[in-house]
Amino acid sequence: MEKITLHKDNDYSTTAISNRFIDEYMTSANGEFVKIYLYLMRCMNSPDCSFSISKAADKFNHTEKDIQRALKYWEKMNLLQLEYAPDKSISGIYFLDSEETPVKDDSVPLKKAFAPHTAANASECAPFPNAVEQNASFNALPSSVPEQKTDYSADELKAFQEKEEIRELMFVAESYLKKPLTSTDVQTLLSWYDRLGLSADLIVYLLEYCIAGGHPSLHYMDKVAANWKEENIQTVEQAKQNVQAHSQLHYAVIKALGIQGRSLVPAEFSYIQKWNTEYGFGAKMIAEACSRTILAIHQPNFEYTDRILANWKRQGIQCAEDIKRADAEFQAAKAAERTHAVSARIVAAKPAPANRFNSFPQRTYNMDQLEVELLNTAR
């Protein structure tokens, strides 16, 4: 393929972007987040340009939460550092050097990008286009009922469109999933909001959590959403606590079973969920069952571990002390069984009592003596 030469026919001012940003950050970032970062660079390189979240939202037809979410993403990537006012609003943005290994520390020299927009520095770059009306329809929502059977009618979908948080939710979902939402996707997201009762913020966290864990499928997320509903998780904070607890549980299982070089598969996650929610065992008990699996069969086997835990549940074993008690009872039963077996063999070895068929004296032979006599006879 021939190379394409780029030519410049004007002397307009330019905005320089580091190669490292293009090579390492841009390829893995959400496209909308990249737009916001480039716009920040543009504003920083324009001395007569001020920046505000509301103006950025208007320029890109986003909500202010979308802009804040993008800024926090780049802060998480250590390319920005945000400064906050006492009311927790963003009051300043610092650019960190993307050419160096980013380290978030007060000793790192920071480059001030711009302060919040105020009336005193109200000079503007150029007029921004007007914001989209808040009640404008979200383009991912179908305008009519699809041909296949759906859960929500066209009128119901239209009613959802009129809610700002639903429009924001759909926009964020498209950004995270990196694709336009299908009507089935929309139906799924709305069912989480409407039927499972998950808040829009909680659904956004659900998307973040699943995608970060390598599970971008809405089918997988649907199961997580149902689990959160079953566990009565209603806030993002509760979800984070639940995720942390499950992460610790998953790590305990992986460590106890000696699993290396791979992630758990959905069927294995289902086993862990079963042990924790249906059987009611915590991480320590589950890890103990996994360790006993390795001792018994020398390889990870979730079915074998499940049989151990199911047996413990039937016996009412709930803690380490119960395990010790059950082990002691098992060892005592085995010892009694061995004693009984030895006694049975002793009884079987005793000579039969005399009776009318066995009443004469039995012959006794000295085999060594007979062997000597035979040898002497042969001579």
C-alpha positions, 0 to 999 in steps of 0.5 A: 500500500502506498504511503499517504503524504499529509500536506498543510496549506495554512498557518493556523495554530495547532494543538500538539498531542504526544505520541504516547497518548495516541499509542498507549491511551487513545486505543483503549479509551472510549471515543467520547472520552478521547474527544473531551481530552483533545478538547481540553488540550485545545483549550489549554493551548488557547490563551484566550479560551476559558473552559467550563463543564457546561460549555463542554457539555453543550459543545458535544451534546453531552450532559455535565455528568458525561463530561465529569465522567470523562475527566475522572476517567483521565484522572484515573489514567493519571493524565489529569489531576482534578482540583475541587472547590469546597462544594465538591465542584471541579475548580481546576484541572492539571495536566500530568506529563504523559511522556513519563511514568505517571505517579500521582504524588504531590511531589510530581510537578504539575502543569496547570491547564485552566481554572474554572470559568468565572465572569472575570475571565469570561473571554471565549474561544468561539460560540458553542452550538446550543445544547440539545433540549433536555427532552430530546429523544435518545437516538438508540431508543427505537421509535417503534416496536420491533417486529419481534415480541418486546416487553415494552410498547412504543408508548412506554419507550417514549415515556422512558425517553422523556426521563433525563436519567434514562437518556444519560444511562443509554448514552453511557451504556453505548459508550461503555459497550462501544457500539450502538444499542440494539432494541434488545439491549435497550429492553434489557437495560430498561428492565433493570431500571423498571422491573428490578428497580435498580437506579440509573447510577447503580446500572452504570456501576454494573456496566463498569464492573462487568466490563472491567472484569472482562464480561461485556455481554449484556446476557452476563450482566443480566444475571449479575443484575438479578443477583443484586436484586435478590441480594437487595442491593440498592446503592452503588456503595452496597454494590461495591461492598458486595463486589469486594466480598465476592472478589475476596471469595473468588480469590480464596477459591482460586488460591485454595484450588491452586488455579493458575494461568486462567480465569474462572469460567461462568460455571465455576462462578455459579458454583461459588455463588451457590456455596455462598448464597444457597449453602450459606458458607463464607470464604473460610469454609469454602476455602477449607472445602477446596483444600480438602478437594486437593488433598483428596484427588490432587486436582481442582474439581468444583463438583467434588468440592460441592459434594463436600459442602453439600454434606456439611450443610446436611450435617449442620456444619457451619464453622471450623469448630463444627468441622473439627467435631465432625472430623473427630466423630468420623475418626472415632467411627473409623477406629470403631469399625477397624476394631470390629473388623479385627474382632471378627477376624479373631473369631473366624480364626478360632477352631470349630467346636467338636461335634459328632462329625468332628469328635476324634483326636486330630493328628499333629505333624512336625513338618521340619521333623518330617522333612529330616526323616525324608532326607535320611530315608533318601540316603 
